[in-house]
């Protein structure tokens, strides 16, 4: 596949993947620093939910 269709698909893919990563970083209420999240949970009296994952 060559020509304008290939370029359009490439641009669309780049935009969609970049938007997805930006959206994930902007989720309110989620923390990536364990110590900060632990302190916040202690100060508010709320439980701490921890998710472990492997990103390759």
C-alpha positions as CSV (number, residue, x, y, z in Angstrom):
1,X,0.0,0.0,0.0
2,X,1.5,3.3,-1.1
3,X,0.5,6.9,-1.6
4,X,-1.8,9.2,0.3
5,X,-3.8,6.3,2.0
6,X,-0.6,5.0,3.7
7,X,0.4,8.5,4.9
8,X,-3.1,9.0,6.3
9,X,-3.1,5.7,8.2
10,X,0.3,6.5,9.6
11,X,-0.7,10.0,10.8
12,X,-3.9,8.6,12.3
13,X,-2.0,5.9,14.2
14,X,0.5,8.4,15.6
15,X,-2.2,10.7,16.8
16,X,-4.3,7.9,18.4
17,X,-1.4,6.4,20.2
18,X,-0.1,9.7,21.5
19,X,-3.6,10.7,22.7
20,X,-4.0,7.4,24.5
21,X,-0.8,7.9,26.6
22,X,-1.6,11.5,27.4
23,X,-5.1,10.5,28.5
24,X,-3.7,7.8,30.8
25,X,-1.4,10.2,32.5
26,X,-4.2,12.7,33.1
27,X,-6.5,10.3,35.1
28,X,-7.4,12.1,38.4
29,X,-7.0,10.2,41.6
30,X,-4.3,7.8,40.4
31,X,-0.8,8.1,41.8
32,X,2.5,6.6,40.5
33,X,4.5,7.4,43.6
34,X,3.9,4.8,46.4
35,X,5.2,7.0,49.3
36,X,3.0,10.0,48.3
37,X,-0.1,7.7,47.9
38,X,0.6,6.1,51.2
39,X,0.8,9.5,53.0
40,X,-2.4,10.7,51.3
41,X,-4.2,7.5,52.3
42,X,-3.1,7.9,55.9
43,X,-4.1,11.6,56.1
44,X,-7.5,11.0,54.6
45,X,-8.3,7.7,56.3
46,X,-9.0,6.0,53.0
47,X,-7.6,2.5,52.0
48,X,-4.7,2.2,49.6
49,X,-5.2,0.0,46.5
50,X,-2.0,-1.0,44.8
51,X,-1.7,-2.5,41.3
52,X,1.5,-4.1,40.2
53,X,2.0,-4.5,36.5
54,X,4.8,-5.2,34.0
55,X,5.4,-2.8,31.2
56,X,7.7,-3.9,28.4
